[in-house]
């Protein structure tokens, strides 16, 4: 990395990749749990699972919220 004059080191890149993968796994687990709670119509718990996801944009959260609201209205 530093051969090209870049400011990032291999260790920094490894840390970034690890944190990204770890965060991705947490998101997948939370989404799966939210889906299970939704199937049991436990809306509050589903919402809590989704709200615990750290987001860099609100798009994913908005989509999840809209989906959850539609399910609540149809039941």
PyMOL commands that set and color helices and strands:
alter all, ss='L'
color gray80, all
select helices_A, chain A and resi 2-4+10-39+43-51+59-74
alter helices_A, ss='H'
color red, helices_A
deselect
rebuild
show_as cartoon
